Amino acid sequence: MFWLFSLFLAGITIQLEDGAVVVRGITRPGAVAVYVEGREHLPALAGSQQQRPGEVRFVPRFPLQPGLSYKAFYGDTSAILRIPKVEHKPTARVERIYPTADSLPSNQLKLYLHFSEPMSKGEAWRRVHLVDDTGKTVTGPFLEIEEELWDPTMRRLTVLFDPGRIKRGLVPHNELGPALVEGRRYHIVIDQDWPDAHGTPLAAAYRKTFVVTEADRTPPQLDTWQIQAPRAGTRDPLTVVFPEPLDAALAQRLIRVADTPGTIRLDQGETQWHFTPDAPWKAGPRRLLVGSIVEDLAGNRIGRKFDVDAFEKVEMRMTIQTLELPFIVQP
């Protein structure tokens, strides 16, 4: 609720009520003019005037903003109307960063930052840092696109390492070198000052530490996946074990069991995929469906490496095929 500040002069009062500026005690029709305090030289706020017996009510087109003061005029009468700033206690946190593994390839392609609450746009490239094992902040490691890659809830941000520094033969790779150097240790540092959707900073800073391994330029192969099938009559999870970590978002979205609703969970550094059905398993043959654009951490897709030769023809239109892995639920 707004605090009410009013001025009484010759029977006239000016005050705030439910976001409207109300003038009472008037004897003839008139108009209310409202300005941001200190900016009376600028045009008055837009809004509608509602005349009633003994009063006039001004409803601004846009809500008055907490933390600002306004000056309202009705003829020779004026009043300062202060809107208290709403103080939000910091509660938003970084819940996790994918990949969760503590070792990443030198051609790592993406990071997924998960927050507990919706965050603000336009802050990522000031708030996310890559720091090496000497304490030096790495210059330009990420692809700083203007339209940040948030999910619809504003709780997951996709951060891309600059592909120009990953793909061999490109100018950034040749001149700047890779952002991640094999054998070294790095930290992803998230500033506590990153504001959430209310403008309140995070409850705490966040740091993920990892070591860099050799570049991964081998595409994932389905015939290397191990399926651990559950028994019929149970809701035990189906487990798929990968020989290397997969991209978390794609693995959760593009791997599923045909005609079977349930929930998905990743663990062991995204090397295990677990599916728990909503209803007990029935005995018989089943199919694991896999989208062909599932990637490993370096962006290699099933049957296709990310770091393609510079002279190789690259298809611009991405098509998704559904691949199948059969398994049997035993009685």
C-alpha positions in Angstrom: 0.0 0.0 0.0 1.2 3.5 -0.8 2.0 5.9 2.1 -0.3 8.9 1.9 1.1 12.4 2.0 -1.5 15.2 1.7 -1.5 19.0 1.9 -4.5 20.9 3.4 -4.9 24.4 2.2 -8.2 26.3 2.1 -10.1 23.1 2.6 -8.3 21.3 -0.4 -6.5 18.1 0.1 -4.2 16.2 -2.3 -3.4 12.6 -1.6 -2.7 9.2 -3.1 -5.3 6.5 -3.0 -4.8 3.1 -4.7 -2.4 4.6 -7.2 -4.6 7.6 -8.1 -4.0 11.2 -7.1 -7.2 12.5 -5.5 -8.0 16.2 -4.8 -10.9 16.8 -2.4 -12.6 19.9 -1.1 -12.9 21.6 -4.5 -15.7 24.0 -5.2 -15.4 24.1 -9.0 -14.1 21.8 -11.7 -10.4 21.8 -12.4 -7.5 19.7 -13.6 -4.7 17.9 -11.7 -1.1 18.0 -13.1 1.4 15.5 -11.8 5.2 15.6 -12.3 8.2 13.7 -11.1 9.6 15.9 -8.4 12.5 18.0 -9.7 11.3 17.5 -13.3 8.5 20.0 -13.3 10.0 21.5 -16.5 9.1 18.3 -18.4 5.6 17.5 -19.5 3.2 16.3 -16.9 2.4 12.6 -16.5 -0.2 11.3 -18.9 -3.5 10.0 -17.5 -7.2 10.4 -17.2 -9.2 12.9 -15.1 -12.4 11.9 -13.3 -14.6 14.6 -12.0 -16.9 13.9 -9.0 -18.8 16.2 -6.7 -16.3 17.9 -4.5 -13.3 16.0 -5.9 -11.2 15.2 -9.0 -9.3 12.0 -9.4 -6.2 11.6 -11.7 -5.4 8.1 -12.8 -1.9 7.9 -14.4 -1.5 5.9 -17.6 1.4 4.1 -16.1 1.7 3.2 -12.4 3.6 5.6 -10.1 7.0 4.0 -9.4 8.2 3.0 -6.0 11.2 4.9 -4.8 10.2 8.1 -6.6 8.6 11.4 -5.4 5.9 13.2 -7.4 4.6 16.8 -7.2 0.9 17.2 -7.8 -0.7 20.6 -8.6 -4.3 21.7 -8.5 -4.5 25.4 -9.2 -2.3 27.2 -6.6 -2.4 24.1 -4.3 0.4 21.5 -4.5 1.6 18.5 -2.6 4.6 16.2 -2.6 3.6 12.5 -2.9 6.3 10.0 -2.0 6.1 6.4 -3.1 8.1 4.2 -0.7 10.7 1.9 -2.4 9.8 -1.7 -2.0 12.7 -3.5 -0.4 13.1 -7.1 -1.5 15.3 -9.4 0.6 17.9 -11.2 -1.6 16.6 -14.7 -2.1 17.6 -15.7 -5.7 20.6 -18.0 -6.0 22.5 -19.9 -8.6 21.2 -23.4 -8.2 23.7 -25.1 -10.5 25.7 -24.8 -13.6 25.7 -27.5 -16.3 27.9 -29.3 -17.1 28.1 -30.4 -13.4 31.4 -32.4 -14.1 34.6 -31.0 -12.7 36.5 -31.6 -15.9 35.6 -30.2 -19.3 37.1 -30.5 -22.7 39.2 -27.6 -24.1 36.5 -27.1 -26.8 33.6 -27.0 -24.4 30.7 -25.3 -26.2 28.0 -24.3 -23.7 27.2 -23.6 -20.1 23.7 -23.6 -18.6 23.2 -21.3 -15.6 20.2 -22.3 -13.5 18.7 -19.7 -11.0 16.2 -20.3 -8.3 14.1 -17.3 -9.3 13.5 -15.2 -12.5 16.5 -12.9 -13.3 16.9 -9.6 -15.2 18.1 -9.3 -18.8 21.1 -7.3 -20.0 23.4 -8.2 -17.2 25.0 -11.5 -18.3 28.2 -10.2 -19.9 29.0 -8.0 -16.9 28.2 -10.8 -14.3 29.7 -14.0 -15.7 33.5 -14.4 -15.7 36.0 -17.0 -16.6 39.0 -16.9 -14.3 42.2 -18.9 -14.8 44.4 -20.6 -12.3 46.5 -17.5 -11.8 43.5 -15.4 -10.9 43.4 -13.6 -14.2 40.1 -13.0 -15.9 40.1 -14.5 -19.4 39.3 -11.8 -22.1 36.4 -12.5 -24.4 35.7 -16.2 -23.7 32.0 -16.1 -24.5 29.9 -15.2 -27.5 28.3 -12.0 -26.2 25.2 -11.8 -28.2 22.8 -8.9 -27.5 19.7 -11.1 -27.2 20.6 -13.2 -24.2 19.5 -16.9 -24.4 17.0 -17.1 -21.5 14.3 -19.7 -21.2 10.7 -18.4 -20.9 10.9 -18.5 -17.1 14.0 -16.3 -17.0 15.6 -18.9 -14.7 17.9 -20.6 -17.2 20.6 -18.8 -19.2 22.5 -20.5 -22.0 26.1 -19.2 -22.3 28.1 -20.1 -25.4 31.9 -20.1 -25.5 32.9 -18.2 -28.6 32.8 -20.8 -31.5 35.4 -18.7 -33.3 38.0 -19.6 -30.7 37.0 -23.3 -30.7 36.9 -24.1 -34.5 40.4 -24.6 -35.9 41.3 -22.4 -38.9 39.2 -19.4 -37.9 40.8 -16.0 -37.3 39.8 -15.7 -33.5 41.2 -19.2 -32.9 44.5 -18.4 -34.7 44.9 -14.9 -33.2 43.5 -15.3 -29.6 43.8 -19.0 -29.1 41.2 -21.1 -27.3 39.6 -19.7 -24.2 40.2 -23.0 -22.3 43.8 -24.4 -22.3 44.2 -28.1 -21.7 45.8 -29.0 -18.4 44.8 -25.8 -16.6 42.2 -25.1 -13.9 39.5 -22.4 -14.3 36.6 -20.9 -12.4 33.2 -19.8 -13.7 32.4 -16.8 -11.3 28.9 -15.3 -11.0 28.8 -11.9 -9.4 26.5 -11.4 -6.4 25.5 -8.1 -7.8 23.5 -9.7 -10.6 19.9 -8.4 -10.1 16.9 -10.6 -10.2 13.6 -9.7 -11.8 12.9 -7.3 -8.9 16.3 -5.6 -9.2 17.5 -7.3 -6.0 21.0 -8.8 -6.1 21.7 -12.5 -5.7 21.8 -13.8 -2.1 25.4 -15.0 -2.8 28.0 -15.2 -5.4 28.7 -18.5 -7.1 31.8 -20.3 -8.3 32.3 -23.5 -10.3 35.8 -24.9 -10.6 36.9 -27.3 -13.3 40.1 -28.6 -15.0 40.4 -28.7 -18.8 41.1 -32.0 -20.6 42.0 -32.5 -24.2 39.6 -31.4 -27.0 36.8 -33.8 -27.9 36.3 -34.1 -31.6 34.6 -37.5 -31.6 30.8 -37.6 -32.2 28.6 -39.6 -29.8 27.7 -43.1 -31.0 24.5 -44.8 -30.0 26.0 -48.2 -30.0 28.2 -47.2 -27.1 25.2 -46.4 -24.8 24.4 -49.0 -22.2 20.7 -49.5 -21.4 19.8 -51.0 -17.9 16.2 -52.1 -18.3 13.9 -52.3 -15.2 11.6 -55.3 -14.4 7.9 -55.4 -15.2 5.4 -54.4 -12.5 7.8 -51.9 -10.9 8.3 -48.2 -11.4 12.1 -48.6 -11.1 13.9 -46.2 -13.4 15.2 -47.1 -16.8 18.9 -46.1 -16.8 21.0 -45.2 -19.9 24.8 -44.9 -19.3 26.8 -42.8 -21.7 30.6 -43.1 -22.2 30.9 -39.3 -22.0 28.8 -36.5 -20.6 26.1 -35.1 -22.8 24.6 -31.7 -23.2 22.1 -31.5 -20.3 19.3 -29.5 -21.9 19.3 -31.6 -25.1 19.5 -34.9 -23.3 16.5 -34.0 -21.1 14.5 -32.8 -24.1 15.4 -35.2 -26.9 15.7 -38.6 -25.2 12.5 -40.3 -24.3 10.7 -43.6 -24.1 8.1 -44.2 -26.8 4.5 -44.0 -25.6 5.5 -43.7 -22.0 5.0 -40.6 -19.8 7.3 -40.1 -16.9 10.1 -38.0 -15.4 13.7 -37.7 -16.4 16.8 -37.1 -14.3 20.5 -36.8 -15.1 23.4 -37.5 -12.7 27.0 -38.6 -12.6 28.1 -35.5 -14.4 25.5 -36.0 -17.2 26.8 -39.5 -18.0 23.6 -41.2 -16.7 20.0 -40.7 -17.9 17.2 -42.0 -15.7 13.6 -42.3 -16.6 10.9 -43.1 -14.0 7.5 -44.0 -15.5 4.2 -42.6 -14.2 2.8 -46.1 -14.1 4.5 -49.5 -13.5 6.3 -51.0 -16.5 4.6 -53.7 -18.6 6.6 -56.6 -19.9 7.7 -56.6 -23.5 9.8 -54.8 -26.1 10.1 -51.0 -25.8 11.9 -48.2 -27.7 14.2 -45.5 -26.5 13.8 -42.5 -28.9 16.8 -40.2 -29.4 16.8 -36.9 -31.4 19.8 -36.9 -33.8 20.9 -33.4 -32.6 21.8 -34.6 -29.1 25.3 -33.3 -28.4 28.2 -34.0 -26.2 29.9 -31.1 -24.3 31.9 -30.0 -27.3 28.9 -29.7 -29.5 29.5 -32.9 -31.5 26.2 -34.4 -32.6 25.4 -38.0 -33.1 27.3 -39.0 -36.2 28.7 -35.5 -36.8 31.5 -33.5 -35.2 31.2 -29.8 -34.4 34.7 -28.9 -35.6 34.1 -29.6 -39.3 36.8 -29.0 -41.8 36.7 -25.4 -43.2 36.2 -26.8 -46.8 33.4 -29.2 -45.9 30.0 -28.3 -47.1 27.8 -27.4 -44.1 24.0 -27.7 -44.3 22.4 -24.5 -43.1 19.0 -26.1 -42.4 19.1 -28.3 -39.3 17.0 -31.4 -39.5 16.2 -33.6 -36.6 15.8 -37.4 -37.1 14.5 -39.7 -34.5 16.8 -42.6 -33.8 15.8 -45.7 -31.9 17.4 -48.0 -29.4 15.3 -51.1 -28.5 15.2 -52.7 -25.1 13.1 -55.3 -23.3 11.3 -55.0 -20.0 11.4 -58.5 -18.5 8.5 -60.0 -16.6 
